[in-house]
Amino acid sequence: MRNTRRLLNPDGILPLETVSERRVRFEELDPMGIVWHGRYASWLEDGREELGRRYGISYLAFYEHGCVTPVKTFSLDYIRPLRHDQTYRIHTSLLWSEAAHLDFRYTITDAGGEVMTQGETTQLFMTLEGKLLLEPPAFYRSFLLKWKHGDFF
């Protein structure tokens, strides 16, 4: 997986990024004393929620505009395990795309910046009734214009 800080689209538009800091809780461990692999899905959602709140495209904002954004693809690369009480950071990036989907990249690092896990998700746009949208909703297209014009940097 590549470093998201260097992922530019052909127009040179930088990804939007956030960093969330957390600490591994006891209840997140498996019998081997490391974070259970199933916890990572929730952590990536935490990263998406943080990014959505920061930039005005939270799950609630999509819902209020009549759509939802279900996950279509999800992949993780477990590099090093996290253990109880360890501090970690979820680096979340939304990559530029005018297509009808959201592409996120994640890097989870320990407190010292060592990469522990990397991941990717792609989410689609659907109506509240479950119909697939073939283009982004109008409010998200307005958001893309702001992003393209550098309003978030």
C-alpha positions in Angstrom: 0.0 0.0 0.0 1.3 3.4 -0.9 1.7 6.5 1.3 -1.6 8.5 1.0 0.3 11.8 1.4 1.7 11.2 -2.1 -1.5 10.0 -3.7 -2.6 12.8 -6.1 -5.2 12.5 -8.8 -4.3 13.6 -12.3 -5.4 17.1 -11.4 -3.0 17.2 -8.5 -5.7 17.4 -5.8 -4.5 16.3 -2.4 -6.4 13.9 -0.3 -8.3 15.2 2.7 -6.8 13.8 5.9 -7.5 13.4 9.6 -5.7 11.7 12.5 -7.5 10.2 15.5 -5.6 9.0 18.6 -6.8 6.1 20.7 -5.6 3.6 23.3 -6.2 -0.1 23.0 -8.8 -1.3 25.5 -8.7 -4.7 27.2 -12.0 -5.7 25.7 -10.5 -5.3 22.2 -8.0 -8.1 22.7 -8.1 -11.7 21.5 -6.9 -14.7 23.5 -3.4 -14.1 22.2 -3.3 -10.7 23.9 -3.3 -8.7 20.7 -6.1 -6.7 19.1 -8.7 -8.9 17.6 -8.8 -8.5 13.8 -12.5 -7.7 13.8 -12.0 -4.5 15.8 -10.2 -2.8 12.9 -13.5 -2.4 11.0 -14.8 -0.2 13.8 -11.6 1.7 14.1 -11.7 2.5 10.4 -15.2 3.7 10.8 -14.0 6.0 13.6 -11.5 7.5 11.2 -14.2 8.0 8.5 -16.5 9.6 11.1 -13.7 12.0 12.2 -13.0 13.0 8.6 -16.7 13.4 7.9 -17.2 15.7 10.9 -14.2 17.8 10.0 -15.2 18.3 6.4 -19.0 18.4 6.6 -19.6 15.0 5.0 -20.6 12.9 8.0 -22.9 9.9 7.7 -25.6 12.0 9.1 -25.0 14.7 6.4 -25.5 12.1 3.7 -28.6 10.7 5.4 -30.1 14.2 5.7 -29.5 14.6 1.9 -31.4 11.4 1.2 -28.6 8.9 0.8 -26.3 6.4 2.5 -22.8 5.3 1.8 -22.4 1.5 2.3 -19.0 -0.1 2.3 -18.4 -2.1 -1.0 -14.8 -3.2 -0.5 -12.7 -3.5 2.7 -9.1 -4.6 2.9 -6.5 -4.7 5.6 -2.8 -5.4 5.8 -1.8 -6.4 9.4 1.8 -5.5 9.7 2.5 -5.5 13.5 0.1 -6.3 16.4 -1.2 -3.8 18.8 -1.5 -4.7 22.5 -3.4 -3.7 25.6 -3.0 0.0 26.7 -0.9 0.8 23.6 -1.6 4.2 22.1 -2.2 4.3 18.4 -3.3 6.7 15.7 -5.7 6.2 12.8 -4.6 8.3 9.8 -7.6 8.5 7.5 -7.4 9.9 3.9 -10.2 10.5 1.5 -8.9 10.4 -2.1 -10.2 12.7 -4.8 -12.7 11.3 -7.2 -15.6 12.7 -9.1 -17.0 9.2 -9.5 -20.0 7.9 -7.6 -18.0 6.4 -4.7 -15.7 7.3 -1.8 -12.2 5.9 -1.6 -10.6 5.9 1.8 -7.0 4.9 2.8 -6.0 4.2 6.4 -2.7 3.9 8.2 -2.7 2.9 11.8 0.5 3.8 13.6 1.8 3.3 17.2 2.7 6.3 19.3 6.2 6.4 17.8 4.9 6.5 14.3 5.6 2.9 13.4 3.1 1.5 10.8 1.0 -1.2 12.4 -1.8 -1.7 9.9 -2.9 -0.3 6.6 -6.3 -0.5 4.9 -8.6 0.7 2.2 -12.4 1.0 1.8 -14.6 2.0 -1.0 -18.1 3.2 -0.4 -21.0 3.6 -2.8 -23.8 6.2 -2.9 -27.3 4.8 -2.5 -30.7 6.3 -1.9 -32.4 5.6 1.4 -34.6 3.1 -0.5 -31.5 1.2 -1.6 -31.2 2.4 -5.2 -27.6 2.7 -6.4 -26.7 6.2 -7.4 -24.6 6.4 -10.6 -23.4 9.9 -9.8 -22.6 11.7 -6.5 -25.5 13.4 -4.8 -25.8 17.2 -5.4 -24.6 18.2 -1.9 -21.5 16.0 -2.4 -20.8 17.6 -5.8 -20.9 21.0 -4.1 -18.4 19.6 -1.6 -16.1 18.4 -4.4 -16.1 22.0 -5.9 -14.9 23.4 -2.6 -12.3 20.7 -2.3 -11.1 21.3 -5.9 -10.8 25.0 -5.3 -8.6 24.4 -2.2 -11.2 25.5 0.4 -10.0 22.8 2.8 -6.3 23.5 2.8 
